């Protein structure tokens, strides 16, 4: 397991992850701070960001302390210098499906490469596409 940044917010659930060194499950309120902590700790690349709709899989397995919601934001961060990868997974409820933007943390992409993913009623997140 990798060493975690010292400035991670309280209450973040940490587990082993498939195809990543570690998976973290912060609350929506702590999401941007968790990503910023890894950015400050040498994770120089936000490899991808996506949203998942678990409409037909509401009973999926999650670690203790993480309540499944309909939507999930998944962010993969890479540290090329440390040769490490982390996955950050944020649960997003259907009734309030919004999350903070990461543009201030990883500003290397222009707005013209930004797309919006929407549910039937709400903006879920802004995706930075390569």
N, CA, C and O atoms as CSV, one atom per row, in Angstrom:
chain,resi,resn,atom,element,x,y,z
A,1,UNK,N,N,0.848,-1.183,0.000
A,1,UNK,CA,C,0.000,0.000,0.000
A,1,UNK,C,C,0.892,1.244,0.000
A,1,UNK,O,O,1.978,1.239,0.580
A,2,UNK,N,N,0.433,2.279,-0.640
A,2,UNK,CA,C,1.201,3.519,-0.734
A,2,UNK,C,C,1.046,4.344,0.534
A,2,UNK,O,O,0.113,4.135,1.310
A,3,UNK,N,N,1.957,5.275,0.739
A,3,UNK,CA,C,1.795,6.200,1.860
A,3,UNK,C,C,0.822,7.297,1.422
A,3,UNK,O,O,0.954,7.863,0.337
A,4,UNK,N,N,-0.134,7.581,2.263
A,4,UNK,CA,C,-1.163,8.562,1.948
A,4,UNK,C,C,-0.702,9.963,2.323
A,4,UNK,O,O,0.107,10.124,3.237
A,5,UNK,N,N,-1.208,10.984,1.624
A,5,UNK,CA,C,-0.872,12.357,2.003
A,5,UNK,C,C,-1.274,12.631,3.446
A,5,UNK,O,O,-2.285,12.119,3.927
A,6,UNK,N,N,-0.484,13.433,4.122
A,6,UNK,CA,C,-0.759,13.731,5.530
A,6,UNK,C,C,-1.934,14.682,5.714
A,6,UNK,O,O,-2.493,14.764,6.807
A,7,UNK,N,N,-2.320,15.405,4.660
A,7,UNK,CA,C,-3.392,16.374,4.792
A,7,UNK,C,C,-4.742,15.876,4.258
A,7,UNK,O,O,-5.584,16.679,3.856
A,8,UNK,N,N,-4.950,14.542,4.255
A,8,UNK,CA,C,-6.252,14.005,3.863
A,8,UNK,C,C,-7.301,14.383,4.903
A,8,UNK,O,O,-7.010,14.365,6.099
A,9,UNK,N,N,-8.519,14.726,4.470
A,9,UNK,CA,C,-9.591,15.011,5.437
A,9,UNK,C,C,-9.937,13.776,6.263
A,9,UNK,O,O,-9.669,12.650,5.844
A,10,UNK,N,N,-10.523,13.984,7.419
A,10,UNK,CA,C,-10.972,12.894,8.285
A,10,UNK,C,C,-12.110,12.128,7.633
A,10,UNK,O,O,-12.868,12.695,6.845
A,11,UNK,N,N,-12.238,10.848,7.952
A,11,UNK,CA,C,-13.391,10.068,7.540
A,11,UNK,C,C,-13.314,9.457,6.158
A,11,UNK,O,O,-14.317,8.924,5.683
A,12,UNK,N,N,-12.175,9.507,5.487
A,12,UNK,CA,C,-12.043,8.907,4.166
A,12,UNK,C,C,-11.789,7.408,4.327
A,12,UNK,O,O,-10.853,7.011,5.021
A,13,UNK,N,N,-12.611,6.580,3.695
A,13,UNK,CA,C,-12.440,5.127,3.734
A,13,UNK,C,C,-11.403,4.750,2.689
A,13,UNK,O,O,-11.490,5.177,1.537
A,14,UNK,N,N,-10.408,3.941,3.095
A,14,UNK,CA,C,-9.311,3.544,2.213
A,14,UNK,C,C,-9.294,2.015,2.097
A,14,UNK,O,O,-9.364,1.315,3.107
A,15,UNK,N,N,-9.199,1.496,0.858
A,15,UNK,CA,C,-9.153,0.054,0.618
A,15,UNK,C,C,-8.148,-0.256,-0.482
A,15,UNK,O,O,-7.658,0.646,-1.161
A,16,UNK,N,N,-7.846,-1.538,-0.652
A,16,UNK,CA,C,-7.078,-1.984,-1.817
A,16,UNK,C,C,-7.970,-1.858,-3.041
A,16,UNK,O,O,-9.196,-1.860,-2.924
A,17,UNK,N,N,-7.354,-1.747,-4.227
A,17,UNK,CA,C,-8.144,-1.563,-5.441
A,17,UNK,C,C,-7.601,-2.400,-6.580
A,17,UNK,O,O,-6.399,-2.651,-6.667
A,18,UNK,N,N,-8.492,-2.826,-7.447
A,18,UNK,CA,C,-8.114,-3.535,-8.657
A,18,UNK,C,C,-7.505,-2.534,-9.645
A,18,UNK,O,O,-8.114,-1.500,-9.920
A,19,UNK,N,N,-6.339,-2.818,-10.170
A,19,UNK,CA,C,-5.635,-1.961,-11.139
A,19,UNK,C,C,-5.264,-0.581,-10.591
A,19,UNK,O,O,-5.082,0.361,-11.363
A,20,UNK,N,N,-5.154,-0.457,-9.297
A,20,UNK,CA,C,-4.688,0.774,-8.655
A,20,UNK,C,C,-4.023,0.358,-7.348
A,20,UNK,O,O,-4.270,-0.731,-6.832
A,21,UNK,N,N,-3.186,1.232,-6.827
A,21,UNK,CA,C,-2.520,0.912,-5.572
A,21,UNK,C,C,-3.475,1.000,-4.386
A,21,UNK,O,O,-3.350,0.247,-3.421
A,22,UNK,N,N,-4.433,1.930,-4.467
A,22,UNK,CA,C,-5.360,2.135,-3.364
A,22,UNK,C,C,-6.627,2.797,-3.898
A,22,UNK,O,O,-6.585,3.531,-4.885
A,23,UNK,N,N,-7.754,2.532,-3.237
A,23,UNK,CA,C,-9.011,3.206,-3.552
A,23,UNK,C,C,-9.453,3.977,-2.320
A,23,UNK,O,O,-9.350,3.491,-1.194
A,24,UNK,N,N,-9.945,5.181,-2.552
A,24,UNK,CA,C,-10.427,6.016,-1.457
A,24,UNK,C,C,-11.883,6.366,-1.711
A,24,UNK,O,O,-12.297,6.559,-2.854
A,25,UNK,N,N,-12.655,6.444,-0.633
A,25,UNK,CA,C,-14.082,6.739,-0.706
A,25,UNK,C,C,-14.382,7.947,0.182
A,25,UNK,O,O,-14.855,7.780,1.306
A,26,UNK,N,N,-14.115,9.159,-0.306
A,26,UNK,CA,C,-14.435,10.345,0.495
A,26,UNK,C,C,-15.902,10.730,0.337
A,26,UNK,O,O,-16.586,10.271,-0.578
A,27,UNK,N,N,-16.363,11.571,1.236
A,27,UNK,CA,C,-17.699,12.151,1.084
A,27,UNK,C,C,-17.644,13.180,-0.044
A,27,UNK,O,O,-16.561,13.579,-0.474
A,28,UNK,N,N,-18.811,13.605,-0.519
A,28,UNK,CA,C,-18.825,14.666,-1.541
A,28,UNK,C,C,-18.194,15.943,-1.008
A,28,UNK,O,O,-17.528,16.663,-1.751
A,29,UNK,N,N,-18.398,16.229,0.268
A,29,UNK,CA,C,-17.836,17.444,0.859
A,29,UNK,C,C,-16.310,17.414,0.882
A,29,UNK,O,O,-15.671,18.460,0.767
A,30,UNK,N,N,-15.720,16.232,1.029
A,30,UNK,CA,C,-14.263,16.100,1.116
A,30,UNK,C,C,-13.604,15.794,-0.226
A,30,UNK,O,O,-12.376,15.782,-0.317
A,31,UNK,N,N,-14.386,15.551,-1.252
A,31,UNK,CA,C,-13.900,15.109,-2.566
A,31,UNK,C,C,-12.782,15.985,-3.129
A,31,UNK,O,O,-11.701,15.476,-3.426
A,32,UNK,N,N,-13.014,17.278,-3.281
A,32,UNK,CA,C,-12.003,18.153,-3.869
A,32,UNK,C,C,-10.756,18.228,-2.981
A,32,UNK,O,O,-9.637,18.266,-3.492
A,33,UNK,N,N,-10.941,18.248,-1.667
A,33,UNK,CA,C,-9.792,18.296,-0.751
A,33,UNK,C,C,-8.938,17.037,-0.841
A,33,UNK,O,O,-7.713,17.114,-0.741
A,34,UNK,N,N,-9.567,15.876,-1.030
A,34,UNK,CA,C,-8.824,14.623,-1.175
A,34,UNK,C,C,-8.008,14.653,-2.462
A,34,UNK,O,O,-6.827,14.306,-2.458
A,35,UNK,N,N,-8.632,15.065,-3.561
A,35,UNK,CA,C,-7.914,15.147,-4.833
A,35,UNK,C,C,-6.767,16.155,-4.725
A,35,UNK,O,O,-5.669,15.890,-5.215
A,36,UNK,N,N,-7.003,17.299,-4.094
A,36,UNK,CA,C,-5.953,18.314,-3.929
A,36,UNK,C,C,-4.804,17.788,-3.069
A,36,UNK,O,O,-3.643,18.102,-3.333
A,37,UNK,N,N,-5.114,16.995,-2.049
A,37,UNK,CA,C,-4.057,16.430,-1.200
A,37,UNK,C,C,-3.135,15.531,-2.018
A,37,UNK,O,O,-1.918,15.569,-1.843
A,38,UNK,N,N,-3.702,14.730,-2.902
A,38,UNK,CA,C,-2.864,13.879,-3.758
A,38,UNK,C,C,-2.096,14.717,-4.785
A,38,UNK,O,O,-0.937,14.424,-5.079
A,39,UNK,N,N,-2.724,15.738,-5.320
A,39,UNK,CA,C,-2.020,16.626,-6.266
A,39,UNK,C,C,-0.809,17.250,-5.571
A,39,UNK,O,O,0.277,17.304,-6.148
A,40,UNK,N,N,-0.989,17.715,-4.353
A,40,UNK,CA,C,0.100,18.328,-3.590
A,40,UNK,C,C,1.156,17.313,-3.172
A,40,UNK,O,O,2.285,17.686,-2.853
A,41,UNK,N,N,0.799,16.043,-3.172
A,41,UNK,CA,C,1.713,14.978,-2.768
A,41,UNK,C,C,2.421,14.333,-3.968
A,41,UNK,O,O,3.057,13.290,-3.822
A,42,UNK,N,N,2.311,14.951,-5.152
A,42,UNK,CA,C,3.064,14.467,-6.295
A,42,UNK,C,C,2.285,13.666,-7.325
A,42,UNK,O,O,2.887,13.082,-8.226
A,43,UNK,N,N,0.978,13.623,-7.216
A,43,UNK,CA,C,0.171,12.962,-8.235
A,43,UNK,C,C,-0.147,13.993,-9.311
A,43,UNK,O,O,-1.151,14.703,-9.252
A,44,UNK,N,N,0.748,14.047,-10.299
A,44,UNK,CA,C,0.715,15.130,-11.269
A,44,UNK,C,C,-0.276,14.952,-12.402
A,44,UNK,O,O,-0.481,15.882,-13.182
A,45,UNK,N,N,-0.899,13.789,-12.519
A,45,UNK,CA,C,-1.786,13.537,-13.646
A,45,UNK,C,C,-3.156,13.035,-13.194
A,45,UNK,O,O,-3.264,12.031,-12.489
A,46,UNK,N,N,-4.187,13.744,-13.608
A,46,UNK,CA,C,-5.554,13.243,-13.467
A,46,UNK,C,C,-5.821,12.462,-14.745
A,46,UNK,O,O,-6.174,13.039,-15.774
A,47,UNK,N,N,-5.650,11.141,-14.671
A,47,UNK,CA,C,-5.725,10.289,-15.867
A,47,UNK,C,C,-7.123,10.242,-16.457
A,47,UNK,O,O,-7.285,10.307,-17.675
A,48,UNK,N,N,-8.132,10.131,-15.607
A,48,UNK,CA,C,-9.496,10.167,-16.098
A,48,UNK,C,C,-10.473,10.452,-14.974
A,48,UNK,O,O,-10.167,10.299,-13.791
A,49,UNK,N,N,-11.650,10.868,-15.381
A,49,UNK,CA,C,-12.747,11.160,-14.474
A,49,UNK,C,C,-14.011,10.718,-15.189
A,49,UNK,O,O,-14.247,11.096,-16.336
A,50,UNK,N,N,-14.824,9.915,-14.512
A,50,UNK,CA,C,-16.063,9.477,-15.146
A,50,UNK,C,C,-17.165,9.364,-14.102
A,50,UNK,O,O,-16.906,9.349,-12.899
A,51,UNK,N,N,-18.381,9.286,-14.582
A,51,UNK,CA,C,-19.538,9.072,-13.720
A,51,UNK,C,C,-20.164,7.735,-14.081
A,51,UNK,O,O,-20.222,7.357,-15.251
A,52,UNK,N,N,-20.631,7.026,-13.060
A,52,UNK,CA,C,-21.252,5.723,-13.258
A,52,UNK,C,C,-22.671,5.800,-12.714
A,52,UNK,O,O,-22.897,6.308,-11.616
A,53,UNK,N,N,-23.623,5.294,-13.486
A,53,UNK,CA,C,-25.017,5.225,-13.065
A,53,UNK,C,C,-25.314,3.771,-12.691
A,53,UNK,O,O,-25.318,2.893,-13.553
A,54,UNK,N,N,-25.560,3.523,-11.410
A,54,UNK,CA,C,-25.825,2.177,-10.917
A,54,UNK,C,C,-27.321,1.898,-10.794
A,54,UNK,O,O,-27.748,1.202,-9.873
A,55,UNK,N,N,-28.112,2.432,-11.709
A,55,UNK,CA,C,-29.561,2.273,-11.671
A,55,UNK,C,C,-29.972,0.806,-11.544
A,55,UNK,O,O,-30.874,0.480,-10.771
A,56,UNK,N,N,-29.323,-0.072,-12.292
A,56,UNK,CA,C,-29.705,-1.484,-12.265
A,56,UNK,C,C,-28.842,-2.325,-11.317
A,56,UNK,O,O,-29.004,-3.544,-11.261
A,57,UNK,N,N,-27.933,-1.694,-10.576
A,57,UNK,CA,C,-27.067,-2.410,-9.631
A,57,UNK,C,C,-27.033,-1.701,-8.272
A,57,UNK,O,O,-25.954,-1.341,-7.801
A,58,UNK,N,N,-28.179,-1.496,-7.641
A,58,UNK,CA,C,-28.191,-0.739,-6.390
A,58,UNK,C,C,-27.534,-1.450,-5.213
A,58,UNK,O,O,-27.144,-0.788,-4.251
A,59,UNK,N,N,-27.395,-2.778,-5.253
A,59,UNK,CA,C,-26.859,-3.533,-4.131
A,59,UNK,C,C,-25.404,-3.920,-4.283
A,59,UNK,O,O,-24.983,-4.944,-3.746
A,60,UNK,N,N,-24.620,-3.124,-5.004
A,60,UNK,CA,C,-23.217,-3.483,-5.224
A,60,UNK,C,C,-22.440,-3.481,-3.912
A,60,UNK,O,O,-22.862,-2.863,-2.935
A,61,UNK,N,N,-21.311,-4.170,-3.894
A,61,UNK,CA,C,-20.483,-4.286,-2.702
A,61,UNK,C,C,-19.582,-3.065,-2.568
A,61,UNK,O,O,-18.869,-2.697,-3.502
A,62,UNK,N,N,-19.625,-2.448,-1.405
A,62,UNK,CA,C,-18.757,-1.319,-1.063
A,62,UNK,C,C,-18.159,-1.584,0.313
A,62,UNK,O,O,-18.698,-2.383,1.078
A,63,UNK,N,N,-17.047,-0.920,0.637
A,63,UNK,CA,C,-16.457,-1.130,1.970
A,63,UNK,C,C,-17.374,-0.647,3.095
A,63,UNK,O,O,-18.251,0.191,2.888
A,64,UNK,N,N,-17.151,-1.190,4.275
A,64,UNK,CA,C,-17.896,-0.733,5.450
A,64,UNK,C,C,-17.723,0.768,5.603
A,64,UNK,O,O,-16.629,1.300,5.412
A,65,UNK,N,N,-18.802,1.443,5.947
A,65,UNK,CA,C,-18.755,2.885,6.141
A,65,UNK,C,C,-19.083,3.684,4.894
A,65,UNK,O,O,-19.131,4.913,4.947
A,66,UNK,N,N,-19.311,3.006,3.760
A,66,UNK,CA,C,-19.660,3.687,2.516
A,66,UNK,C,C,-21.063,3.255,2.116
A,66,UNK,O,O,-21.323,2.071,1.902
A,67,UNK,N,N,-21.966,4.230,2.017
A,67,UNK,CA,C,-23.341,3.941,1.636
A,67,UNK,C,C,-23.505,4.090,0.123
A,67,UNK,O,O,-23.187,5.139,-0.438
A,68,UNK,N,N,-23.994,3.057,-0.523
A,68,UNK,CA,C,-24.178,3.083,-1.976
A,68,UNK,C,C,-25.245,4.094,-2.365
A,68,UNK,O,O,-26.307,4.168,-1.747
A,69,UNK,N,N,-24.946,4.867,-3.394
A,69,UNK,CA,C,-25.894,5.796,-3.986
A,69,UNK,C,C,-26.056,5.425,-5.452
A,69,UNK,O,O,-25.308,4.596,-5.969
A,70,UNK,N,N,-27.016,6.024,-6.116
A,70,UNK,CA,C,-27.257,5.671,-7.518
A,70,UNK,C,C,-26.064,6.016,-8.408
A,70,UNK,O,O,-25.695,5.222,-9.274
A,71,UNK,N,N,-25.459,7.182,-8.209
A,71,UNK,CA,C,-24.346,7.619,-9.047
A,71,UNK,C,C,-23.033,7.540,-8.279
A,71,UNK,O,O,-23.005,7.614,-7.051
A,72,UNK,N,N,-21.952,7.388,-9.029
A,72,UNK,CA,C,-20.619,7.384,-8.439
A,72,UNK,C,C,-19.676,8.123,-9.385
A,72,UNK,O,O,-19.685,7.881,-10.592
A,73,UNK,N,N,-18.868,9.020,-8.838
A,73,UNK,CA,C,-17.809,9.681,-9.592
A,73,UNK,C,C,-16.529,8.910,-9.317
A,73,UNK,O,O,-16.204,8.626,-8.164
A,74,UNK,N,N,-15.801,8.570,-10.381
A,74,UNK,CA,C,-14.554,7.818,-10.246
A,74,UNK,C,C,-13.433,8.629,-10.884
A,74,UNK,O,O,-13.516,9.016,-12.050
A,75,UNK,N,N,-12.381,8.882,-10.104
A,75,UNK,CA,C,-11.226,9.650,-10.568
A,75,UNK,C,C,-9.983,8.782,-10.394
A,75,UNK,O,O,-9.762,8.217,-9.323
A,76,UNK,N,N,-9.176,8.677,-11.440
A,76,UNK,CA,C,-7.901,7.971,-11.362
A,76,UNK,C,C,-6.777,8.984,-11.457
A,76,UNK,O,O,-6.687,9.738,-12.425
A,77,UNK,N,N,-5.918,8.996,-10.442
A,77,UNK,CA,C,-4.770,9.896,-10.392
A,77,UNK,C,C,-3.485,9.084,-10.505
A,77,UNK,O,O,-3.384,7.982,-9.965
A,78,UNK,N,N,-2.505,9.640,-11.212
A,78,UNK,CA,C,-1.218,8.968,-11.381
A,78,UNK,C,C,-0.084,9.843,-10.878
A,78,UNK,O,O,-0.081,11.062,-11.051
A,79,UNK,N,N,0.884,9.180,-10.247
A,79,UNK,CA,C,2.161,9.817,-9.953
A,79,UNK,C,C,3.191,9.100,-10.809
A,79,UNK,O,O,3.558,7.957,-10.539
A,80,UNK,N,N,3.644,9.780,-11.830
A,80,UNK,CA,C,4.638,9.179,-12.720
A,80,UNK,C,C,5.972,8.994,-11.986
A,80,UNK,O,O,6.663,7.995,-12.186
A,81,UNK,N,N,6.326,9.958,-11.140
A,81,UNK,CA,C,7.599,9.884,-10.425
A,81,UNK,C,C,7.610,8.780,-9.370
A,81,UNK,O,O,8.648,8.160,-9.137
A,82,UNK,N,N,6.467,8.529,-8.732
A,82,UNK,CA,C,6.374,7.484,-7.707
A,82,UNK,C,C,5.922,6.145,-8.283
A,82,UNK,O,O,5.993,5.114,-7.615
A,83,UNK,N,N,5.455,6.174,-9.536
A,83,UNK,CA,C,4.896,4.977,-10.176
A,83,UNK,C,C,3.747,4.415,-9.362
A,83,UNK,O,O,3.705,3.225,-9.049
A,84,UNK,N,N,2.812,5.299,-9.026
A,84,UNK,CA,C,1.658,4.908,-8.221
A,84,UNK,C,C,0.381,5.436,-8.855
A,84,UNK,O,O,0.378,6.445,-9.559
A,85,UNK,N,N,-0.703,4.720,-8.581
A,85,UNK,CA,C,-2.034,5.095,-9.079
A,85,UNK,C,C,-3.019,5.012,-7.916
A,85,UNK,O,O,-2.987,4.064,-7.132
A,86,UNK,N,N,-3.884,6.000,-7.812
A,86,UNK,CA,C,-4.964,5.949,-6.821
A,86,UNK,C,C,-6.298,6.147,-7.534
A,86,UNK,O,O,-6.389,6.837,-8.549
A,87,UNK,N,N,-7.304,5.535,-6.985
A,87,UNK,CA,C,-8.665,5.684,-7.500
A,87,UNK,C,C,-9.509,6.297,-6.391
A,87,UNK,O,O,-9.497,5.828,-5.252
A,88,UNK,N,N,-10.236,7.343,-6.737
A,88,UNK,CA,C,-11.107,8.023,-5.781
A,88,UNK,C,C,-12.541,7.835,-6.262
A,88,UNK,O,O,-12.873,8.171,-7.398
A,89,UNK,N,N,-13.389,7.294,-5.384
A,89,UNK,CA,C,-14.771,6.979,-5.734
A,89,UNK,C,C,-15.710,7.714,-4.785
A,89,UNK,O,O,-15.662,7.515,-3.571
A,90,UNK,N,N,-16.555,8.556,-5.345
A,90,UNK,CA,C,-17.463,9.382,-4.551
A,90,UNK,C,C,-18.903,8.992,-4.855
A,90,UNK,O,O,-19.322,8.988,-6.012
A,91,UNK,N,N,-19.656,8.667,-3.814
A,91,UNK,CA,C,-21.070,8.331,-3.969
A,91,UNK,C,C,-21.884,9.616,-4.114
A,91,UNK,O,O,-21.690,10.571,-3.362
A,92,UNK,N,N,-22.799,9.629,-5.090
A,92,UNK,CA,C,-23.596,10.822,-5.378
A,92,UNK,C,C,-25.069,10.418,-5.428
A,92,UNK,O,O,-25.458,9.607,-6.268
A,93,UNK,N,N,-25.893,10.976,-4.532
A,93,UNK,CA,C,-27.301,10.577,-4.491
A,93,UNK,C,C,-28.094,11.119,-5.682
A,93,UNK,O,O,-27.770,12.169,-6.238
A,94,UNK,N,N,-29.119,10.392,-6.050
A,94,UNK,CA,C,-29.970,10.789,-7.175
A,94,UNK,C,C,-30.689,12.108,-6.901
A,94,UNK,O,O,-30.879,12.904,-7.820
A,95,UNK,N,N,-31.090,12.351,-5.661
A,95,UNK,CA,C,-31.870,13.548,-5.344
A,95,UNK,C,C,-31.030,14.828,-5.317
A,95,UNK,O,O,-31.595,15.922,-5.320
A,96,UNK,N,N,-29.707,14.720,-5.291
A,96,UNK,CA,C,-28.821,15.897,-5.304
A,96,UNK,C,C,-27.523,15.498,-5.983
A,96,UNK,O,O,-26.484,15.388,-5.332
A,97,UNK,N,N,-27.580,15.285,-7.276
A,97,UNK,CA,C,-26.419,14.728,-7.976
A,97,UNK,C,C,-25.511,15.834,-8.513
A,97,UNK,O,O,-25.468,16.118,-9.710
A,98,UNK,N,N,-24.790,16.441,-7.576
A,98,UNK,CA,C,-23.793,17.447,-7.926
A,98,UNK,C,C,-22.510,17.154,-7.157
A,98,UNK,O,O,-22.545,16.608,-6.054
A,99,UNK,N,N,-21.387,17.519,-7.747
A,99,UNK,CA,C,-20.090,17.425,-7.087
A,99,UNK,C,C,-19.284,18.662,-7.461
A,99,UNK,O,O,-19.575,19.330,-8.454
A,100,UNK,N,N,-18.274,18.959,-6.663
A,100,UNK,CA,C,-17.398,20.089,-6.964
A,100,UNK,C,C,-16.560,19.799,-8.208
A,100,UNK,O,O,-16.199,18.652,-8.473
A,101,UNK,N,N,-16.263,20.834,-8.949
A,101,UNK,CA,C,-15.384,20.714,-10.108
A,101,UNK,C,C,-13.942,20.526,-9.653
A,101,UNK,O,O,-13.547,21.037,-8.605
A,102,UNK,N,N,-13.164,19.800,-10.432
A,102,UNK,CA,C,-11.741,19.634,-10.150
A,102,UNK,C,C,-10.879,20.555,-11.007
A,102,UNK,O,O,-9.653,20.450,-10.981
A,103,UNK,N,N,-11.491,21.441,-11.752
A,103,UNK,CA,C,-10.734,22.293,-12.671
A,103,UNK,C,C,-9.698,23.144,-11.938
A,103,UNK,O,O,-8.619,23.392,-12.475
A,104,UNK,N,N,-10.005,23.594,-10.723
A,104,UNK,CA,C,-9.035,24.407,-9.966
A,104,UNK,C,C,-7.861,23.569,-9.459
A,104,UNK,O,O,-6.799,24.115,-9.162
A,105,UNK,N,N,-8.040,22.253,-9.357
A,105,UNK,CA,C,-6.977,21.369,-8.878
A,105,UNK,C,C,-6.105,20.881,-10.040
A,105,UNK,O,O,-4.880,20.839,-9.928
A,106,UNK,N,N,-6.735,20.520,-11.139
A,106,UNK,CA,C,-6.050,20.067,-12.357
A,106,UNK,C,C,-6.509,20.939,-13.528
A,106,UNK,O,O,-7.343,20.513,-14.327
A,107,UNK,N,N,-5.963,22.172,-13.635
A,107,UNK,CA,C,-6.456,23.120,-14.641
A,107,UNK,C,C,-5.870,22.950,-16.038
A,107,UNK,O,O,-6.095,23.806,-16.893
A,108,UNK,N,N,-5.144,21.903,-16.292
A,108,UNK,CA,C,-4.415,21.759,-17.544
A,108,UNK,C,C,-5.244,21.503,-18.774
A,108,UNK,O,O,-4.687,21.290,-19.850
A,109,UNK,N,N,-6.536,21.516,-18.656
A,109,UNK,CA,C,-7.388,21.279,-19.822
A,109,UNK,C,C,-8.287,22.488,-20.035
A,109,UNK,O,O,-8.720,23.129,-19.078
A,110,UNK,N,N,-8.558,22.786,-21.279
A,110,UNK,CA,C,-9.376,23.959,-21.583
A,110,UNK,C,C,-10.858,23.617,-21.516
A,110,UNK,O,O,-11.245,22.451,-21.593
A,111,UNK,N,N,-11.677,24.648,-21.372
A,111,UNK,CA,C,-13.118,24.466,-21.315
A,111,UNK,C,C,-13.677,23.857,-22.599
A,111,UNK,O,O,-14.726,23.215,-22.561
A,112,UNK,N,N,-13.008,24.042,-23.723
A,112,UNK,CA,C,-13.534,23.483,-24.965
A,112,UNK,C,C,-13.472,21.957,-24.977
A,112,UNK,O,O,-14.121,21.322,-25.808
A,113,UNK,N,N,-12.700,21.359,-24.066
A,113,UNK,CA,C,-12.627,19.905,-23.953
A,113,UNK,C,C,-13.451,19.392,-22.784
A,113,UNK,O,O,-13.213,18.293,-22.282
A,114,UNK,N,N,-14.411,20.180,-22.356
A,114,UNK,CA,C,-15.246,19.806,-21.219
A,114,UNK,C,C,-16.630,19.410,-21.711
A,114,UNK,O,O,-17.219,20.091,-22.550
A,115,UNK,N,N,-17.131,18.331,-21.196
A,115,UNK,CA,C,-18.453,17.844,-21.563
A,115,UNK,C,C,-19.260,17.671,-20.288
A,115,UNK,O,O,-18.692,17.481,-19.212
A,116,UNK,N,N,-20.551,17.733,-20.399
A,116,UNK,CA,C,-21.393,17.546,-19.233
A,116,UNK,C,C,-22.134,16.224,-19.336
A,116,UNK,O,O,-22.676,15.884,-20.387
A,117,UNK,N,N,-22.152,15.489,-18.245
A,117,UNK,CA,C,-22.903,14.244,-18.171
A,117,UNK,C,C,-24.130,14.535,-17.333
A,117,UNK,O,O,-24.014,15.040,-16.216
A,118,UNK,N,N,-25.290,14.227,-17.850
A,118,UNK,CA,C,-26.514,14.555,-17.146
A,118,UNK,C,C,-27.374,13.319,-16.932
A,118,UNK,O,O,-27.399,12.402,-17.753
A,119,UNK,N,N,-28.076,13.322,-15.804
A,119,UNK,CA,C,-29.123,12.331,-15.617
A,119,UNK,C,C,-30.361,12.924,-16.287
A,119,UNK,O,O,-30.263,13.944,-16.970
A,120,UNK,N,N,-31.492,12.317,-16.105
A,120,UNK,CA,C,-32.710,12.854,-16.728
A,120,UNK,C,C,-33.067,14.231,-16.188
A,120,UNK,O,O,-33.641,15.048,-16.907
A,121,UNK,N,N,-32.731,14.496,-14.925
A,121,UNK,CA,C,-33.171,15.748,-14.308
A,121,UNK,C,C,-32.046,16.665,-13.871
A,121,UNK,O,O,-32.291,17.856,-13.680
A,122,UNK,N,N,-30.818,16.173,-13.700
A,122,UNK,CA,C,-29.787,16.974,-13.060
A,122,UNK,C,C,-28.438,16.855,-13.763
A,122,UNK,O,O,-28.123,15.851,-14.401
A,123,UNK,N,N,-27.674,17.899,-13.622
A,123,UNK,CA,C,-26.276,17.832,-14.034
A,123,UNK,C,C,-25.534,16.978,-13.015
A,123,UNK,O,O,-25.600,17.253,-11.817
A,124,UNK,N,N,-24.833,15.953,-13.469
A,124,UNK,CA,C,-24.111,15.071,-12.562
A,124,UNK,C,C,-22.703,15.593,-12.325
A,124,UNK,O,O,-22.291,15.774,-11.179
A,125,UNK,N,N,-21.974,15.834,-13.388
A,125,UNK,CA,C,-20.612,16.315,-13.228
A,125,UNK,C,C,-20.128,16.882,-14.547
A,125,UNK,O,O,-20.780,16.722,-15.578
A,126,UNK,N,N,-19.000,17.537,-14.513
A,126,UNK,CA,C,-18.351,17.997,-15.730
A,126,UNK,C,C,-17.176,17.085,-15.977
A,126,UNK,O,O,-16.341,16.891,-15.094
A,127,UNK,N,N,-17.100,16.529,-17.150
A,127,UNK,CA,C,-16.027,15.588,-17.486
A,127,UNK,C,C,-14.961,16.292,-18.299
A,127,UNK,O,O,-15.264,16.996,-19.262
A,128,UNK,N,N,-13.726,16.102,-17.913
A,128,UNK,CA,C,-12.617,16.626,-18.686
A,128,UNK,C,C,-12.142,15.535,-19.620
A,128,UNK,O,O,-11.674,14.488,-19.174
A,129,UNK,N,N,-12.259,15.773,-20.904
A,129,UNK,CA,C,-11.938,14.767,-21.888
A,129,UNK,C,C,-10.597,15.055,-22.519
A,129,UNK,O,O,-10.206,16.214,-22.657
A,130,UNK,N,N,-9.888,14.006,-22.904
A,130,UNK,CA,C,-8.621,14.191,-23.577
A,130,UNK,C,C,-8.833,14.182,-25.071
A,130,UNK,O,O,-7.875,14.326,-25.831
